Amino acid sequence: MLMRYSKVLEDGTYIKPQHSKVSYGVMVYVRSMIVKQAFSALAEACVISIRYSAVRRQSETVPGYPEDRKGQLEELPQLHALSAGLKAFTSYAASSGVEVCRICCGGHGYSQASGLPKIYVSVVPACTYEGENTVMMLQVARYLMRCYKDKQQGSQLPGFVSYIAEIPQKRSCMDEHLSFSCLVKAYKHRAARLIEAAAKQMQSLIQSGSPAHEAWNKSSVQLLWAANAHCHLFCVQNFVENIERSSGDSRTNEVLKAVCQLYSIHGILENVGEFIHIHNYLLYTLDLMNPLTSNYSKP
């Protein structure tokens, strides 16, 4: 832009940049800022709704209880895929999360005095600008399909996507304590299996005579599921790793661990169909999770 990398001479001749992907830096930076804006907006909305919940009293169903409780260029492809995916994943999570917070506050949530409408209108457009979310997720899916192909050819997968090469043959375990290691394994298993399913569907369509672009379009729903699971895994795994590395005081760490466990379990319950289908979980696993989420919602 403004002839920093590309140039147009006076006679109209266009000169390409020395490196065609040099503009990716700005694009990745902007998307990372959207991710930051998304979690900041959701955090503000949660603080407003939680504080409001703590004092709200209106036709109490239970006396004393608030009403609404219950650098290197070889890493560039992975960085580009993550920035695109997290932009889509976090902006959607923030916009839907802010809306939940607004609804939880009843009529107050629709008042400008609450601050929630301002947050809502600032975060929702992020689902569209700098790349519409579905388009962003399909960019992630394209990268994941390349990774799966590399895995099939025996190549070593880089960094975070290495889990694709470690698809377990048996369903993942889930202990009665719902430990972080088991939760992360469950998310890895789900993402890897969905990526494999999308890749196999595309391969089947191509082998049956469909052109590659047509096979891609027909598999778009499965590709979106795979990309979303990949981004969800990234968020859960990094949440867990940062808590385990945390050197804060023990009381704060215990709260963060509870929030992390709740976030991970909530993700499973929200996508229970995928986890049951992929993991073939026994129903007792879900029976462990439901009481725990209810326990976390107590005052």
NUZASE-52928 format. One record per residue (C-alpha): chain; residue number from 1; x, y, z negated. Coordinates in Angstrom, 3 decimals, m for minus. Each point is the difference from the previous one (the first is absolute). Example, Ala and Ser with C-alpha at 12.3 -4.5 7.8 and 13.67 -1.06 7.14 Angstrom:
<mipas>
{A 1 {12.300 m4.500 m7.800}},
{A 2 {1.370 3.440 0.660}},
</mipas>
This chain:
<mipas>
{A 1 {0.000 0.000 0.000}},
{A 2 {1.182 3.537 0.823}},
{A 3 {2.831 m1.551 2.070}},
{A 4 {1.863 m1.460 m2.959}},
{A 5 {0.326 m3.463 1.495}},
{A 6 {m1.609 0.246 3.446}},
{A 7 {0.607 2.895 2.379}},
{A 8 {m1.776 1.597 2.940}},
{A 9 {2.195 1.983 2.387}},
{A 10 {m1.116 3.180 1.738}},
{A 11 {m0.723 m1.936 3.196}},
{A 12 {m2.331 m2.340 m1.914}},
{A 13 {2.427 m2.917 m0.274}},
{A 14 {m0.679 m2.088 m3.106}},
{A 15 {3.017 m1.378 m1.858}},
{A 16 {m0.678 m2.933 m2.307}},
{A 17 {1.560 m0.166 m3.483}},
{A 18 {3.192 m2.015 m0.337}},
{A 19 {m1.808 m2.514 m2.186}},
{A 20 {m3.638 m0.666 0.906}},
{A 21 {m0.989 m0.813 m3.591}},
{A 22 {1.605 3.023 m1.645}},
{A 23 {m3.415 1.590 m0.586}},
{A 24 {m1.011 m2.949 m2.195}},
{A 25 {1.691 1.691 m2.952}},
{A 26 {m2.511 2.846 m0.205}},
{A 27 {m2.918 m2.358 0.635}},
{A 28 {1.053 m2.354 m2.807}},
{A 29 {0.548 2.958 m2.345}},
{A 30 {m3.477 1.429 0.642}},
{A 31 {m1.616 m3.382 m0.597}},
{A 32 {1.911 m0.413 m3.251}},
{A 33 {m1.360 3.381 m1.097}},
{A 34 {m3.529 m1.246 0.741}},
{A 35 {0.647 m3.008 m2.264}},
{A 36 {1.166 2.361 m2.758}},
{A 37 {m3.047 2.236 0.471}},
{A 38 {m2.304 m3.023 m0.092}},
{A 39 {1.117 m1.346 m3.365}},
{A 40 {0.202 3.515 m1.504}},
{A 41 {m3.576 0.762 1.057}},
{A 42 {m1.260 m3.341 m1.308}},
{A 43 {1.855 0.532 m3.287}},
{A 44 {m1.631 3.427 m0.448}},
{A 45 {m3.439 m1.423 0.774}},
{A 46 {0.494 m2.847 m2.481}},
{A 47 {1.082 2.403 m2.754}},
{A 48 {m3.092 2.174 0.571}},
{A 49 {m2.443 m2.913 0.040}},
{A 50 {1.602 m1.797 m2.976}},
{A 51 {m0.003 3.155 m2.124}},
{A 52 {m3.590 0.685 0.986}},
{A 53 {m0.934 m3.591 m0.837}},
{A 54 {1.497 0.377 m3.460}},
{A 55 {m2.424 2.778 m0.973}},
{A 56 {m3.042 m0.598 2.204}},
{A 57 {m3.189 m0.954 m1.812}},
{A 58 {m3.191 m0.458 1.978}},
{A 59 {m2.655 m2.604 m0.801}},
{A 60 {2.510 m2.296 m1.648}},
{A 61 {m0.637 m3.688 0.605}},
{A 62 {2.284 m0.928 m2.910}},
{A 63 {0.302 2.443 m2.937}},
{A 64 {3.461 1.528 m0.152}},
{A 65 {1.005 m1.120 3.495}},
{A 66 {0.340 2.338 2.985}},
{A 67 {m2.527 m0.794 2.702}},
{A 68 {2.268 m0.907 2.903}},
{A 69 {2.523 m2.380 m1.558}},
{A 70 {0.287 m3.554 1.223}},
{A 71 {37.046 6.288 24.455}},
{A 72 {1.118 m2.650 2.045}},
{A 73 {m1.606 m0.236 3.433}},
{A 74 {m0.507 m3.762 m0.314}},
{A 75 {m2.382 0.755 m2.870}},
{A 76 {m1.949 2.525 2.086}},
{A 77 {m2.642 m2.452 1.326}},
{A 78 {m0.798 m1.169 m3.536}},
{A 79 {m0.002 3.592 m1.291}},
{A 80 {m2.287 1.117 2.823}},
{A 81 {m2.404 m2.883 m0.658}},
{A 82 {m0.052 0.687 m3.741}},
{A 83 {m0.546 3.735 0.421}},
{A 84 {m2.876 m0.623 2.420}},
{A 85 {m1.549 m2.707 m2.168}},
{A 86 {0.330 1.801 m3.318}},
{A 87 {m1.376 3.182 1.554}},
{A 88 {m3.131 m1.925 0.974}},
{A 89 {m0.228 m2.151 m3.140}},
{A 90 {0.510 2.785 m2.552}},
{A 91 {m2.117 2.644 1.751}},
{A 92 {m2.930 m2.412 0.198}},
{A 93 {0.509 m1.153 m3.604}},
{A 94 {0.178 3.608 m1.191}},
{A 95 {m3.080 1.176 1.906}},
{A 96 {m2.121 m2.941 m1.148}},
{A 97 {1.408 0.244 m3.539}},
{A 98 {m0.752 3.722 m0.285}},
{A 99 {m3.557 m0.692 1.160}},
{A 100 {m0.404 m2.646 m2.729}},
{A 101 {1.265 2.500 m2.578}},
{A 102 {m2.452 2.600 1.272}},
{A 103 {m2.941 m2.405 m0.216}},
{A 104 {1.046 m1.051 m3.525}},
{A 105 {m0.439 3.595 m1.148}},
{A 106 {m3.611 0.161 1.168}},
{A 107 {m1.263 3.462 0.925}},
{A 108 {3.086 1.615 m1.517}},
{A 109 {2.123 m1.745 2.627}},
{A 110 {m1.728 1.956 2.767}},
{A 111 {0.541 3.321 m1.754}},
{A 112 {2.930 2.161 1.072}},
{A 113 {0.666 0.530 m3.702}},
{A 114 {1.171 m3.622 m0.283}},
{A 115 {2.758 0.511 2.567}},
{A 116 {m0.889 m3.293 1.692}},
{A 117 {m1.594 1.389 3.200}},
{A 118 {3.179 1.981 0.715}},
{A 119 {2.141 m3.110 m0.463}},
{A 120 {m2.368 m2.059 2.147}},
{A 121 {m0.006 2.361 2.991}},
{A 122 {3.788 0.289 m0.167}},
{A 123 {0.710 m3.737 m0.030}},
{A 124 {m2.619 m1.411 2.406}},
{A 125 {1.447 1.643 3.169}},
{A 126 {3.250 m1.897 m0.651}},
{A 127 {m1.797 m3.101 1.315}},
{A 128 {0.014 1.645 3.433}},
{A 129 {2.853 2.480 0.402}},
{A 130 {3.549 m1.159 0.781}},
{A 131 {m1.492 m3.163 1.465}},
{A 132 {m3.460 m1.467 m0.474}},
{A 133 {0.170 m2.774 m2.587}},
{A 134 {m1.066 m2.862 2.276}},
{A 135 {2.642 0.998 2.547}},
{A 136 {2.610 0.172 m2.768}},
{A 137 {m0.898 m3.467 m1.270}},
{A 138 {0.234 m1.444 3.508}},
{A 139 {3.523 1.451 0.260}},
{A 140 {0.853 m1.913 m3.162}},
{A 141 {m1.593 m3.126 1.466}},
{A 142 {2.110 0.293 3.151}},
{A 143 {3.145 0.070 m2.121}},
{A 144 {m1.216 m2.969 m2.066}},
{A 145 {m0.667 m2.017 3.155}},
{A 146 {3.582 0.664 1.125}},
{A 147 {1.247 m1.129 m3.407}},
{A 148 {m2.058 m3.186 0.202}},
{A 149 {1.394 m0.684 3.484}},
{A 150 {3.551 0.528 m1.301}},
{A 151 {m0.741 m2.401 m2.832}},
{A 152 {m1.225 m2.628 2.483}},
{A 153 {3.249 0.402 1.935}},
{A 154 {2.084 m0.520 m3.135}},
{A 155 {1.138 3.601 m0.473}},
{A 156 {0.514 1.408 m3.478}},
{A 157 {m2.615 2.588 m0.946}},
{A 158 {1.181 3.262 m1.600}},
{A 159 {m0.836 1.361 m3.425}},
{A 160 {m3.566 0.018 m1.181}},
{A 161 {m1.456 m2.032 2.899}},
{A 162 {2.157 m3.017 m0.861}},
{A 163 {m3.006 m1.479 m1.841}},
{A 164 {m1.513 m0.857 3.405}},
{A 165 {2.655 m2.693 0.396}},
{A 166 {m0.820 m1.480 m3.399}},
{A 167 {m3.608 m1.104 0.531}},
{A 168 {m0.604 m2.729 m2.597}},
{A 169 {m1.573 m3.226 1.159}},
{A 170 {m2.136 m0.254 m3.127}},
{A 171 {m2.287 2.557 m1.555}},
{A 172 {1.676 2.297 m2.506}},
{A 173 {m0.448 m0.636 m3.697}},
{A 174 {m1.736 2.349 m2.396}},
{A 175 {0.708 m0.441 m3.689}},
{A 176 {m2.462 0.811 m2.742}},
{A 177 {1.989 3.101 m0.962}},
{A 178 {m0.277 1.466 3.525}},
{A 179 {3.702 0.854 m0.097}},
{A 180 {1.521 2.538 2.376}},
{A 181 {2.029 m2.670 1.798}},
{A 182 {m3.118 m2.054 0.770}},
{A 183 {m1.952 3.065 1.103}},
{A 184 {2.766 1.096 2.386}},
{A 185 {0.256 m3.543 1.395}},
{A 186 {m3.739 0.022 0.627}},
{A 187 {0.254 3.256 1.957}},
{A 188 {2.982 m1.316 1.974}},
{A 189 {m1.854 m3.197 0.822}},
{A 190 {m3.066 1.930 1.131}},
{A 191 {1.978 2.407 2.214}},
{A 192 {2.172 m2.724 1.543}},
{A 193 {m2.973 m2.234 0.774}},
{A 194 {m2.004 2.840 1.570}},
{A 195 {2.986 0.977 2.144}},
{A 196 {0.401 m3.617 1.073}},
{A 197 {m3.731 m0.301 0.779}},
{A 198 {0.020 3.162 2.135}},
{A 199 {3.121 m1.110 1.879}},
{A 200 {m1.407 m3.470 0.668}},
{A 201 {m3.277 1.437 1.266}},
{A 202 {1.867 2.237 2.442}},
{A 203 {2.159 m2.899 1.150}},
{A 204 {m3.090 m2.153 0.520}},
{A 205 {m1.707 2.680 2.105}},
{A 206 {3.095 0.537 2.129}},
{A 207 {0.417 m3.747 0.549}},
{A 208 {m3.638 m0.206 1.093}},
{A 209 {0.684 2.532 2.743}},
{A 210 {m0.753 3.384 m1.566}},
{A 211 {2.443 2.831 0.817}},
{A 212 {2.085 1.176 m2.953}},
{A 213 {m1.851 3.323 m0.331}},
{A 214 {m3.370 m1.764 0.059}},
{A 215 {1.141 m2.515 m2.624}},
{A 216 {1.128 2.930 m2.136}},
{A 217 {m3.374 1.741 0.269}},
{A 218 {m1.918 m3.190 m0.782}},
{A 219 {2.168 m0.562 m3.084}},
{A 220 {m0.181 3.590 m1.278}},
{A 221 {m2.135 m0.846 m3.049}},
{A 222 {2.400 m2.737 m1.152}},
{A 223 {2.936 2.319 0.693}},
{A 224 {m1.532 2.706 m2.189}},
{A 225 {m0.535 m2.515 m2.810}},
{A 226 {3.642 m1.058 0.233}},
{A 227 {1.318 3.581 0.018}},
{A 228 {m2.180 0.994 m2.952}},
{A 229 {1.154 m3.043 m2.011}},
{A 230 {3.638 0.870 0.781}},
{A 231 {m0.421 3.577 m1.281}},
{A 232 {m1.934 m1.199 m3.052}},
{A 233 {2.821 m2.402 m0.843}},
{A 234 {2.552 2.817 0.313}},
{A 235 {m1.912 2.126 m2.529}},
{A 236 {m0.486 m2.846 m2.487}},
{A 237 {3.572 m1.288 0.231}},
{A 238 {1.544 3.463 m0.385}},
{A 239 {m2.313 0.793 m2.918}},
{A 240 {1.175 m3.175 m1.757}},
{A 241 {3.695 0.553 0.798}},
{A 242 {m0.033 3.587 m1.259}},
{A 243 {m1.665 m1.021 m3.256}},
{A 244 {2.502 m2.802 m0.549}},
{A 245 {2.864 2.477 0.565}},
{A 246 {m1.563 2.646 m2.225}},
{A 247 {2.041 1.123 m2.999}},
{A 248 {m2.769 2.049 m1.622}},
{A 249 {m1.346 m0.500 m3.491}},
{A 250 {m1.736 m3.290 m0.735}},
{A 251 {m3.433 1.551 m0.559}},
{A 252 {0.009 1.711 3.401}},
{A 253 {1.270 m3.162 1.681}},
{A 254 {m2.818 m2.060 m1.500}},
{A 255 {m2.565 2.429 1.394}},
{A 256 {1.657 m0.050 3.430}},
{A 257 {0.092 m3.799 m0.022}},
{A 258 {m3.715 m0.104 m0.760}},
{A 259 {m0.735 2.466 2.818}},
{A 260 {2.161 m2.005 2.399}},
{A 261 {m1.699 m3.269 m0.914}},
{A 262 {m3.421 1.609 0.353}},
{A 263 {0.923 1.460 3.407}},
{A 264 {1.253 m3.378 1.229}},
{A 265 {m3.034 m1.912 m1.269}},
{A 266 {m2.393 2.627 1.342}},
{A 267 {1.578 m0.421 3.440}},
{A 268 {m0.622 m3.751 m0.121}},
{A 269 {m3.604 0.395 m1.124}},
{A 270 {m0.650 2.648 2.679}},
{A 271 {1.374 m2.340 2.685}},
{A 272 {m1.059 m3.253 m1.605}},
{A 273 {m1.104 m1.516 3.314}},
{A 274 {3.515 0.237 1.429}},
{A 275 {1.614 m1.419 m3.120}},
{A 276 {m2.427 m2.915 m0.273}},
{A 277 {0.337 m0.780 3.704}},
{A 278 {3.774 0.327 0.058}},
{A 279 {0.881 m1.433 m3.398}},
{A 280 {m2.880 m2.407 m0.517}},
{A 281 {m0.087 1.207 m3.596}},
{A 282 {m2.066 m1.903 m2.497}},
{A 283 {m2.856 1.960 m1.503}},
{A 284 {1.631 m0.067 m3.425}},
{A 285 {2.577 2.486 1.297}},
{A 286 {m2.727 2.566 0.606}},
{A 287 {m1.492 m0.884 m3.379}},
{A 288 {3.304 1.120 m1.544}},
{A 289 {m0.062 3.345 1.792}},
{A 290 {m3.555 1.214 m0.543}},
{A 291 {0.137 0.125 m3.834}},
{A 292 {3.403 1.689 0.155}},
{A 293 {m1.241 2.843 2.215}},
{A 294 {m2.968 0.457 m2.332}},
{A 295 {2.365 0.090 m2.977}},
{A 296 {2.094 2.757 1.594}},
{A 297 {m3.120 2.128 0.478}},
{A 298 {m0.777 0.051 m3.720}},
{A 299 {0.662 3.244 m1.903}},
</mipas>
